[in-house]
Amino acid sequence: MKLAGHDGNILARGLVIAAPRSGSGKTMLTLGLMRSYRNAGLTVAGAKCGPDYIDPAFHAAATGKPSFNLDSWAMRPALLAELAFGAGEACEIILCEGVMGLFDGVAGEPGRTGSSADVAAALGWPVLLVLDATGQSQTAAAIVNGCASFDARIKIAGVVLNRVASPHHRRLVTGAIEALGIPVLGALPRIEKINLPERHLGLVQACETSGLDAALDRIAGFIEEHVDTGAILSCARASPALACAGAPALPPPAQRIAIARDEAFSFLYPHILAGWRKAGAEIAFFSPLADEPPPDHCDLCWLPGGYPELHAGLIAGAERFVAGLRRFVETRPAHGECGGYMVLGQSLTDQAGHAHPMAGLLGVSFSFAKRKLHLGYRQARLVEPHPLGAKDALLRGHEFHYATIETKSERDPPFAFVRDAHGGTEQAEGSRRGKVSGSFFHVIAADGPAIGQ
């Protein structure tokens, strides 16, 4: 099942599950295959193209192993290779779920656009294309042909049809596609009974989805009934020997790191946490929702993003957490990303318009009463020396939230200057006050030259 690379790395076989567009059924097929292979006794690892916190948690539930993000815009090729090797440790196959459409990304140098195709090309993994066949028959073959010929770097190993209306519909679509020399390895009928709940940032988190284990088994059974799982397994290929990065994506900001972790604070990328641990950092989790303060033996407190807006009343009433956090920052730094940033501020207004007092460590207030989507890749340049890097150090990441800023103190300098993936002028982002900092920016990896240079 595995091959040894020239540098001694063991290379598990991989397969990218992608589609021509979002909403085609990538997640359902990926989870079903993961659980099916695991139930059959295979060791399976998951990966996700692009910036996404939620899908990897479902991958982990389906496989029993951590799932890692692979992002060609934010990560250099050597880091992609290292994370792929790490994801494939002690497993027989890596299933990598794509993002958006197969070739969708941002403007960038070749191989650094953030697309699923970039990841497939960089790692030498074939693509299993999921095609929503709604409202078409032979035209589906033209879409597959376009995907197969658009980028010479990748190979379409097979197609799985989704939302097929009837056996006759399946025969028409399958015949046209297989005339191209590309096999159709399954056809999923239209069905409404198997769905996972969603909310404004995507699927409801795996940790909040009741009966998830049974649901994953049902999904696996549905996939096994309509897909040739053995043929799909044989499509996976090992990566060629690639140079790895060696260093973590992001150096640890401290030796002992207190990290908030519960249903309100869950958005921390697995590759960052694994890199910190590999570099020797000690991690201590605590739960603000359980009214736990940051562990006092730690050197830095990290408040990840998540859904504090859904728990704002509980956080506001968590007196031990708030008091402990305030004591902590008297002598040690704390940093909040997105949701964590909101909790460090003065107040958080929920969607119903109720304002809840937060920790009051930064002079900014937030609201979900008037939601506005902020989404996209960001490059951040640190304004001042920070646990995440020296002054002017560059970080790559993204922004994804619906919160708006109601008020902001002019006395608090910004955390960083950011620009999007398309360049343009830098914009002040986030806040700093004393040892406390926060920002809507989610870091993915340390960066090299600035965008446009």
C-alpha positions in Angstrom: 0.0 0.0 0.0 3.0 2.4 0.5 6.2 3.3 -1.2 9.4 4.7 0.2 10.7 8.0 -1.2 14.3 8.7 -2.1 14.7 10.6 1.2 13.3 7.7 3.3 9.8 9.2 3.7 6.9 6.7 3.5 4.5 7.9 1.0 0.8 6.9 1.4 -1.3 6.8 -1.6 -3.5 9.9 -2.1 -6.6 11.0 -4.0 -8.1 14.4 -4.4 -11.9 14.5 -4.4 -13.0 17.6 -6.3 -15.8 19.0 -8.4 -16.5 21.6 -11.1 -18.3 23.7 -8.5 -19.3 24.0 -4.8 -22.4 22.1 -3.7 -21.7 19.1 -6.0 -21.5 16.6 -3.1 -17.7 16.5 -2.3 -18.2 16.4 1.4 -20.8 13.6 1.4 -18.7 11.4 -0.9 -15.5 12.1 1.0 -17.0 11.2 4.4 -18.7 8.1 3.0 -15.5 6.8 1.5 -13.5 7.6 4.6 -15.9 5.7 6.9 -16.4 2.9 4.4 -12.6 2.2 4.1 -12.2 2.5 7.8 -15.0 0.0 8.4 -13.3 -2.3 6.0 -10.2 -2.3 8.1 -8.1 0.2 6.2 -6.2 3.0 8.0 -7.4 6.2 6.3 -6.2 9.8 6.8 -8.1 12.9 5.6 -6.9 16.3 4.2 -8.8 19.4 3.1 -7.7 21.8 0.4 -7.9 25.5 1.4 -8.8 27.3 4.6 -11.5 25.3 6.4 -11.9 24.4 10.1 -15.1 22.5 9.9 -14.6 19.8 7.3 -11.4 18.4 8.8 -13.2 17.8 12.1 -15.7 15.7 10.2 -12.9 13.9 8.5 -11.4 13.1 11.9 -14.7 11.7 13.1 -15.0 9.5 10.0 -11.4 8.2 10.1 -10.3 8.4 13.7 -7.2 10.3 12.7 -6.5 14.1 12.5 -7.2 15.7 9.2 -4.9 18.5 7.9 -5.4 21.5 5.6 -3.3 21.8 2.4 -3.4 25.3 1.1 -1.3 26.1 -2.0 -1.7 29.9 -1.6 -0.7 30.1 2.1 1.8 27.3 2.1 5.0 26.8 0.2 5.4 23.6 -1.7 7.8 22.1 0.8 5.3 22.7 3.6 2.6 21.0 1.5 4.8 18.0 1.0 5.6 17.8 4.7 2.0 18.0 5.8 1.1 15.4 3.2 3.7 13.0 4.6 2.5 13.8 8.2 -1.1 13.1 7.2 0.0 9.8 5.7 1.9 8.5 8.7 0.7 4.9 9.6 -2.1 5.0 7.0 -2.8 3.3 3.7 -4.7 6.1 1.9 -5.2 9.8 2.1 -8.4 11.2 0.9 -8.1 15.0 0.3 -11.4 16.9 -0.1 -11.2 19.8 -2.6 -12.4 23.4 -2.2 -15.0 25.1 -4.4 -14.5 24.1 -8.0 -11.4 22.1 -9.1 -9.5 25.1 -10.6 -11.0 27.9 -8.4 -8.5 30.1 -6.6 -7.0 33.5 -6.7 -4.5 35.2 -9.0 -1.0 34.1 -8.2 2.2 32.5 -9.4 1.9 29.0 -10.9 1.1 26.5 -8.2 0.2 29.2 -5.6 -3.4 30.0 -6.4 -5.1 28.1 -3.6 -6.9 25.8 -5.9 -7.5 22.1 -5.5 -5.7 21.5 -8.8 -2.6 23.1 -7.3 -2.6 20.6 -4.4 -3.2 17.6 -6.7 -0.4 18.7 -9.0 2.1 19.5 -6.2 1.6 16.1 -4.6 1.0 14.0 -7.7 -2.4 12.8 -6.6 -5.1 11.9 -9.2 -8.5 13.6 -9.0 -11.8 11.9 -8.5 -14.4 14.2 -10.0 -17.8 14.6 -8.4 -20.3 15.8 -10.9 -23.8 17.0 -10.1 -25.8 15.7 -13.1 -29.0 17.7 -12.4 -30.6 19.0 -15.5 -28.2 17.5 -18.0 -27.2 14.3 -19.7 -24.6 14.1 -22.5 -23.5 17.7 -21.7 -22.0 16.3 -18.5 -19.3 14.8 -20.7 -18.3 18.2 -22.1 -17.8 19.4 -18.5 -15.7 16.4 -17.6 -13.7 16.8 -20.8 -13.0 20.4 -20.0 -11.8 19.5 -16.5 -9.6 16.8 -17.9 -8.0 19.0 -20.6 -7.8 22.4 -18.8 -4.7 21.7 -16.8 -2.0 19.3 -18.0 -0.6 19.0 -14.5 -3.5 16.9 -13.2 -5.2 13.6 -14.1 -8.9 12.8 -13.7 -8.9 9.2 -12.6 -12.6 8.8 -12.6 -16.0 10.4 -12.0 -18.8 9.9 -9.5 -22.2 11.2 -10.6 -24.5 12.8 -8.0 -28.2 13.6 -8.0 -29.0 11.1 -10.8 -32.7 11.1 -11.6 -33.2 7.6 -13.0 -31.4 4.5 -14.4 -32.0 6.0 -17.9 -30.4 9.3 -16.8 -27.4 7.4 -15.5 -26.9 5.4 -18.8 -27.0 8.6 -20.9 -24.5 10.4 -18.7 -22.2 7.4 -18.2 -22.0 6.5 -21.8 -21.0 10.0 -22.9 -18.3 10.3 -20.2 -16.8 6.9 -20.7 -16.5 7.5 -24.4 -13.8 10.0 -23.4 -11.9 7.1 -21.8 -12.7 8.3 -18.2 -14.5 5.7 -16.1 -17.7 6.5 -14.2 -17.2 4.8 -10.8 -20.5 5.5 -9.2 -23.9 7.3 -9.5 -25.6 8.6 -6.4 -29.4 9.0 -6.7 -31.3 12.1 -5.5 -31.9 11.6 -1.8 -32.9 14.1 0.9 -32.7 11.8 3.9 -28.9 12.0 4.4 -27.9 15.5 5.2 -25.7 17.2 7.8 -27.0 20.3 9.6 -25.6 23.7 8.5 -25.2 27.2 9.9 -23.8 30.5 8.7 -20.1 29.4 8.4 -20.8 26.0 7.0 -21.7 22.7 8.5 -22.6 22.6 12.2 -19.4 21.6 14.0 -18.7 17.9 14.3 -18.5 18.2 18.1 -22.1 19.7 18.1 -23.7 17.2 15.7 -25.6 14.6 17.7 -25.6 11.0 16.5 -22.6 11.8 14.2 -21.1 8.3 14.4 -24.3 6.6 13.3 -24.8 9.3 10.6 -21.4 8.6 9.2 -22.1 4.9 9.0 -25.4 5.6 7.1 -23.5 7.8 4.7 -20.9 5.0 4.2 -23.7 2.5 3.5 -25.3 4.9 1.0 -21.9 5.3 -0.8 -21.2 1.6 -0.8 -24.5 0.9 -2.4 -24.0 3.2 -5.3 -20.2 3.5 -5.8 -17.4 1.1 -6.7 -15.3 1.8 -3.6 -12.7 -0.8 -4.7 -12.1 0.9 -8.0 -11.8 4.3 -6.4 -9.2 2.9 -3.9 -7.2 1.6 -6.9 -7.2 5.1 -8.4 -5.0 6.5 -5.5 -1.4 7.1 -6.2 1.7 7.7 -4.0 3.4 11.1 -4.2 6.9 11.3 -5.8 9.7 12.0 -3.4 9.4 15.7 -2.6 11.6 18.1 -0.5 10.0 18.8 2.9 10.0 22.1 4.8 11.4 20.7 8.1 10.3 23.8 10.1 6.7 24.2 11.4 4.2 26.3 9.4 4.2 28.7 12.3 6.9 28.8 15.0 5.4 28.4 18.6 4.6 31.8 20.1 5.6 30.5 23.5 6.9 27.4 25.3 3.8 26.7 27.3 0.6 27.8 25.5 -2.9 27.9 27.0 -5.5 27.3 24.3 -9.3 27.8 24.7 -11.1 24.8 23.3 -14.8 24.1 23.4 -17.8 24.6 21.2 -17.2 28.4 21.2 -13.5 28.2 20.5 -12.6 25.4 18.0 -11.0 27.1 15.0 -7.3 26.2 15.3 -5.7 24.5 12.4 -4.5 21.0 13.2 -1.2 21.6 11.2 -0.4 24.6 13.4 -1.1 22.7 16.7 0.9 19.7 15.5 3.8 21.9 14.4 3.9 23.6 17.8 4.0 20.3 19.5 6.7 19.0 17.2 8.8 22.0 17.9 8.6 21.2 21.7 5.8 23.5 22.8 3.6 22.4 25.6 -0.2 22.7 25.1 -2.8 23.1 27.8 -6.4 23.3 26.8 -9.1 25.0 28.9 -12.8 25.7 28.4 -14.3 29.2 28.8 -17.8 27.8 28.5 -17.0 25.6 31.5 -15.8 28.8 33.3 -12.2 27.7 33.3 -9.5 30.3 33.5 -6.2 30.0 31.4 -3.9 27.6 33.2 -1.6 29.7 35.3 1.6 27.8 34.5 1.4 28.8 30.8 3.4 31.6 29.1 0.8 32.7 26.5 -3.0 32.5 26.1 -4.5 31.8 22.7 -8.2 32.3 22.0 -9.1 30.7 18.7 -12.0 31.6 16.5 -15.3 29.7 16.6 -18.8 30.6 17.5 -18.8 32.9 20.6 -21.8 34.7 19.2 -23.9 31.6 19.9 -22.7 31.5 23.5 -22.3 35.1 24.3 -24.5 35.1 27.4 -22.7 32.1 28.9 -19.3 33.7 28.2 -20.4 37.0 29.7 -21.4 35.1 32.9 -18.2 33.0 33.1 -16.7 35.0 36.0 -13.8 32.7 36.7 -12.7 32.7 33.1 -12.9 36.4 32.7 -11.2 37.2 36.0 -8.5 34.6 35.3 -7.9 36.0 31.8 -7.6 39.5 33.2 -5.0 38.3 35.8 -3.1 36.3 33.1 -2.5 39.3 30.8 -1.1 41.4 33.6 2.2 39.6 33.1 1.8 37.4 30.0 0.5 37.9 26.4 -2.9 36.8 25.0 -4.0 36.7 21.4 -7.4 36.2 19.9 -8.3 35.2 16.4 -11.7 36.3 15.0 -14.1 34.9 17.7 -11.3 35.1 20.2 -10.8 38.7 19.2 -14.4 39.4 19.9 -14.2 37.9 23.4 -11.2 40.2 24.2 -13.2 43.2 23.3 -15.7 45.4 25.3 -19.0 43.8 24.2 -20.6 41.3 21.7 -24.1 42.0 20.4 -25.8 38.8 19.3 -28.1 38.4 16.3 -31.2 39.3 18.4 -29.6 42.6 19.3 -28.7 41.8 22.9 -25.3 43.2 23.9 -23.2 41.0 26.2 -20.1 42.3 28.1 -16.9 40.6 27.2 -13.4 40.7 28.8 -12.8 44.4 28.1 -9.1 44.0 27.3 -9.3 45.7 24.0 -11.3 48.9 23.1 -13.5 47.4 20.4 -17.1 46.2 20.4 -18.7 43.8 17.9 -22.2 43.0 16.6 -24.0 40.3 14.7 -27.3 42.3 14.6 -26.3 43.6 11.2 -24.3 40.8 9.5 -21.9 41.4 6.7 -19.7 38.7 5.1 -15.9 39.3 5.1 -14.1 36.5 3.2 -10.8 35.9 1.5 -7.1 35.3 1.7 -5.0 37.8 3.6 -1.3 38.6 4.0 -0.5 40.2 7.3 2.5 42.3 8.2 3.0 42.7 12.0 3.1 46.3 13.2 5.3 45.7 16.2 7.3 42.7 17.6 4.8 40.0 18.7 4.9 36.4 19.9 4.0 35.5 16.3 7.1 37.2 14.8 9.3 40.3 14.6 8.2 43.7 13.5 7.2 43.6 9.7 7.2 39.7 9.8 4.7 38.4 7.1 2.0 35.8 7.8 -0.4 34.3 5.3 -4.0 33.4 6.3 -7.6 34.4 5.7 -10.7 36.1 7.0 -14.1 34.6 7.2 -16.8 36.2 9.5 -20.1 38.0 9.5 -19.4 40.2 12.5 -19.2 44.0 12.2 -17.3 46.5 14.4 -19.6 48.8 16.3 -17.0 50.9 18.1 -13.2 50.9 18.2 -10.8 52.9 20.4 -8.4 55.1 18.5 -6.0 54.5 21.4 -5.4 50.9 20.4 -2.9 50.5 17.6 -3.5 47.8 15.0 -2.2 44.3 15.3 -1.1 44.2 11.7 -1.5 45.7 8.2 -3.2 43.3 5.8 -3.8 43.1 2.1 -5.8 40.6 0.2 -4.5 38.1 -2.3 -4.9 40.5 -5.2 -2.5 43.1 -3.7 -3.8 46.6 -3.3 -3.1 48.9 -0.4 -2.5 47.7 3.1 -5.3 48.1 5.7 -5.0 48.4 9.4 -6.4 45.2 11.1 -7.0 44.2 14.7 -6.1 45.8 18.0 -3.3 45.8 20.6 -3.3 47.0 24.1 -0.5 46.2 26.5 0.1 42.4 26.3 -3.2 41.8 24.5 -3.8 41.5 20.8 -6.5 40.4 18.5 -7.6 40.4 14.9 -10.1 38.9 12.4 -7.1 37.4 10.6 -6.7 33.6 10.9 -3.1 32.6 10.4 -2.2 29.6 8.3 1.6 29.9 7.9 4.5 32.2 8.1 5.3 33.8 4.8 8.2 35.0 2.6 8.2 38.0 0.3 5.2 40.4 0.4 2.5 40.2 -2.2 3.4 42.1 -5.3 7.2 42.0 -4.6 
